[in-house]
Amino acid sequence: MYAKEFEDLLKEYLTDGIITSKERQVLLKKAQELGYDVDEVDLYIDAQQQKCDQTAETAAAKKRGKICPRCGASVQSLQLSCPECGFEFNSKEANASASELMKKLREAGWARQVTILENYPIPNTKENLAEFISLCIGKCTISLGELYNQEKSEVCFAWRKLSKQVVTKAYIMLKDDPDLMVQAKKLEKVANKKNLLSGKSLQIASVILGSLLFFTITITPAFIEDYSSSDKNEKVEATTAEPKEEPLTDDQIIQKALSDVTKFVNDGKLDDAKDYLANITLSFSYKDLDSAYLKVINAYIKENNYDSAEELALIFRSQIGDDWSWKDTVCYSTLKTKYKSVGRDFSILKSKYEGMS
């Protein structure tokens, strides 16, 4: 529309997306030298500035979500329809990762299902992650009839391990979406339960166990008799058999964890140490793993790898399952101090009880 030298100058000034007042004066002076109507050129500059702003907004919108193909409006990545024109998005891709997992599980035996769940990659998009959260919530508990089924129980435990990884990623990717964070916290709660039963099944189990206890205390003693000689012989034979290896206690697991983690850190295998800690199962308090987690977190920070340190801290927080206890860990105070010293945002790790004693 205008001379090439004018258009080139305007394009150069729009490189950073902003026309300053001084740059506008230069452009208007150039337009005057070329014999153009200054007021008309001023409006043209405004139009090009607006066009540049729209391009930048579109690029930013693509980064944080998606663009409506019908009207070009910016749409949050998890919205199923455009708020401006009502265009409905196809959710097929959003369900792809969860659907693929379920397909693999349907085609596998229970032992293979455990392996699949332990090694399945966590989605990297908000849509897939949101779908995964909904899927995992329903898989972290089993019915009363399945409680003593070894296969069902092991698969349920595998779902819980996967869920903890999903929660960790959700705290990073969904922190700006309050609705999805509510679901993520719900998943965190069920994944950290001490038992595998749902609320209703747990009530039924309590009634059954109470009845069994009553039967044991009040009725069973009336039917107890002395062992027969054959019973005694069997008992003697049983005691002479090779003793079974006793499972490790929580204290032994914690001590072993610190020893193993120290070896991983000394060998420079920090990611192996992270995976090792994420898969530890305790029956009591995960807070006792504080020193083991701290060793790996400090090693990551020493390498200036705050992303991995943060991810590991979120795993620890998820395992503890209690924001008050999380606040009292050495890991928490260490990370808080380190983040402050480097000016890094601590909000994702911050306990809701911060400042309370």
Secondary structure as GFF3:
##gff-version 3
##sequence-region A 1 357
A	DSSP	alpha_helix	4	13	.	.	.	ID=ss1
A	DSSP	alpha_helix	21	33	.	.	.	ID=ss2
A	DSSP	alpha_helix	38	64	.	.	.	ID=ss3
A	DSSP	beta_strand	65	67	.	.	.	ID=ss4
A	DSSP	beta_strand	74	76	.	.	.	ID=ss5
A	DSSP	alpha_helix	96	106	.	.	.	ID=ss6
A	DSSP	alpha_helix	110	119	.	.	.	ID=ss7
A	DSSP	alpha_helix	126	137	.	.	.	ID=ss8
A	DSSP	three_ten_helix	144	146	.	.	.	ID=ss9
A	DSSP	alpha_helix	150	173	.	.	.	ID=ss10
A	DSSP	alpha_helix	178	191	.	.	.	ID=ss11
A	DSSP	alpha_helix	199	218	.	.	.	ID=ss12
A	DSSP	three_ten_helix	220	223	.	.	.	ID=ss13
A	DSSP	alpha_helix	229	240	.	.	.	ID=ss14
A	DSSP	alpha_helix	250	266	.	.	.	ID=ss15
A	DSSP	alpha_helix	270	278	.	.	.	ID=ss16
A	DSSP	three_ten_helix	286	289	.	.	.	ID=ss17
A	DSSP	alpha_helix	290	302	.	.	.	ID=ss18
A	DSSP	alpha_helix	306	320	.	.	.	ID=ss19
A	DSSP	alpha_helix	323	327	.	.	.	ID=ss20
A	DSSP	alpha_helix	330	342	.	.	.	ID=ss21
###
